Amino acid sequence: MPAQAESLSPEVEASVNELMAISGKPKELCVQALQAAQGVPDIAFEFLMSGHIPQMPQPGAAGGEGGEAPMEYGDEEEEGSVDVGQALGNYNLSAETMQQIQALVQNPSFPMIRQRMV
């Protein structure tokens, strides 16, 4: 993973730095969480806090799309419009976990945390 961590765009690097600041987790783990969350810092933060970061399918692995680019932070239409179900559809997460992530994203205090990440 060190090669991936070295080639981060400035926007992703800023998101990783904010994740490190608010979670206290190491950079490599924050990069992994952000990649697993398809670039959505809100979901990456939940992964970090839950202690469970889904494994990303390896490029070219069976069932992998391969040509599909990961979602970058800032691609959302407007604040609060992240469709958690769509962003996490590729992962085998329980309904309870999906509900918890959705609750986090919809929490009235969450925009403050999100703003720090921008």
C-alpha positions in Angstrom: 0.0 0.0 0.0 2.9 2.5 0.4 3.0 3.0 -3.4 -0.7 4.0 -3.3 -0.2 6.3 -0.3 2.6 8.2 -2.1 0.5 8.9 -5.2 -2.5 10.5 -3.5 -4.1 13.6 -5.1 -4.0 16.8 -3.0 -7.7 16.5 -2.3 -7.4 12.9 -1.1 -4.3 13.7 0.9 -6.3 16.5 2.7 -9.1 14.1 3.4 -6.6 11.5 4.8 -5.0 14.1 7.0 -8.4 15.1 8.4 -9.3 11.5 9.0 -6.0 11.1 10.9 -6.7 14.2 12.9 -10.3 13.3 14.0 -9.8 9.5 14.4 -6.2 9.3 15.7 -5.6 6.4 13.3 -2.4 6.0 11.2 -2.1 7.3 7.7 -2.1 3.8 6.0 -5.3 2.8 7.8 -7.0 6.1 6.9 -6.0 5.7 3.2 -7.3 2.1 3.3 -10.6 3.3 4.9 -11.0 6.1 2.4 -10.4 3.7 -0.5 -12.9 1.2 0.9 -15.4 4.0 1.3 -14.9 4.9 -2.4 -13.7 8.3 -1.5 -16.5 9.3 0.9 -14.9 10.6 4.1 -18.1 10.2 6.1 -18.1 6.5 5.5 -14.3 6.2 5.9 -14.7 7.7 9.3 -17.4 5.2 10.3 -15.1 2.4 9.1 -12.3 3.7 11.2 -14.4 4.1 14.3 -16.1 0.7 13.9 -12.7 -1.0 13.5 -14.0 -2.9 10.4 -12.6 -1.8 7.1 -14.0 -3.9 4.2 -11.3 -5.4 1.9 -11.2 -3.8 -1.5 -11.5 -6.3 -4.4 -8.1 -6.7 -6.2 -8.0 -5.3 -9.7 -8.7 -8.1 -12.2 -10.1 -10.4 -9.5 -13.2 -12.4 -10.4 -16.3 -10.2 -10.1 -14.3 -7.0 -10.1 -15.2 -4.2 -12.5 -11.6 -3.3 -13.2 -12.3 -0.3 -15.4 -14.5 1.6 -13.0 -12.8 4.5 -11.3 -13.3 5.0 -7.5 -15.6 7.8 -6.5 -13.6 10.9 -5.4 -14.6 13.1 -2.5 -16.5 16.1 -3.9 -18.3 14.2 -6.6 -21.6 14.5 -4.6 -24.3 16.7 -6.0 -24.8 18.6 -2.8 -24.1 18.2 0.9 -26.1 15.4 2.4 -26.9 13.8 -0.9 -24.6 10.8 -0.5 -26.5 7.6 -1.2 -24.9 5.2 1.3 -26.6 2.2 -0.2 -25.1 3.0 -3.6 -21.7 3.9 -2.3 -21.5 0.7 -0.3 -23.4 -1.6 -2.6 -20.2 -3.6 -3.5 -19.6 -4.6 0.1 -21.1 -7.4 2.1 -22.3 -5.3 5.0 -25.2 -6.3 7.3 -28.4 -4.3 7.2 -27.6 -3.2 10.8 -24.3 -1.7 9.7 -25.9 0.0 6.7 -28.5 1.6 9.1 -25.7 2.7 11.5 -23.8 4.4 8.6 -26.9 6.0 7.3 -27.7 7.3 10.8 -24.2 8.8 11.1 -24.4 10.5 7.7 -27.8 12.0 8.7 -26.8 13.0 12.2 -27.3 16.8 12.5 -23.8 17.2 14.1 -22.1 15.4 11.2 -21.8 18.4 8.8 -19.5 20.0 11.3 -17.2 17.0 11.1 -17.5 16.9 7.4 -16.7 20.6 7.1 -13.4 20.0 8.9 -12.6 17.4 6.2 -13.0 19.8 3.3 
